[in-house]
Amino acid sequence: MCDTLGVCVTPLTCRHCGAVDAPVLGPGSGPHAARAHCRHCGRFVQWLPRVRVQRKEVMSVGSVNRCLLVGTISKYGVEVRYAPSGAPCASFTLVLVETDKDGAGST
Ligand SMILES: [Zn+2]
């Protein structure tokens, strides 16, 4: 199942209310790409490993280049706003860790 931004997440079963649906994604941490919350009761369901959150393949248009950023959604999560037309627009901060030759990481 994919949202309007092309982020695809498999439906999960909520152990609190029993709903089976694509979760609402929150900020990730460490090895986790994001945290999954139940779309119906809003409670935490599980951490999502990076392999469960994948971008849907999008057709290239004209001379537009594509890039793939692999990181963790920041502690502030995803903010979804709606234009007057109803079109959704999401914004979030992606935390990237860069490792230098000495093995020291920086964000
Ligand atoms: Zn639930």
Boltz pocket constraint, residues with backbone or C-beta under 6 A from the ligand:
constraints:
  - pocket:
      binder: B
      contacts: [[A, 14], [A, 15], [A, 16], [A, 17], [A, 18], [A, 19], [A, 38], [A, 39], [A, 40], [A, 41], [A, 42], [A, 43]]
      max_distance: 6.0
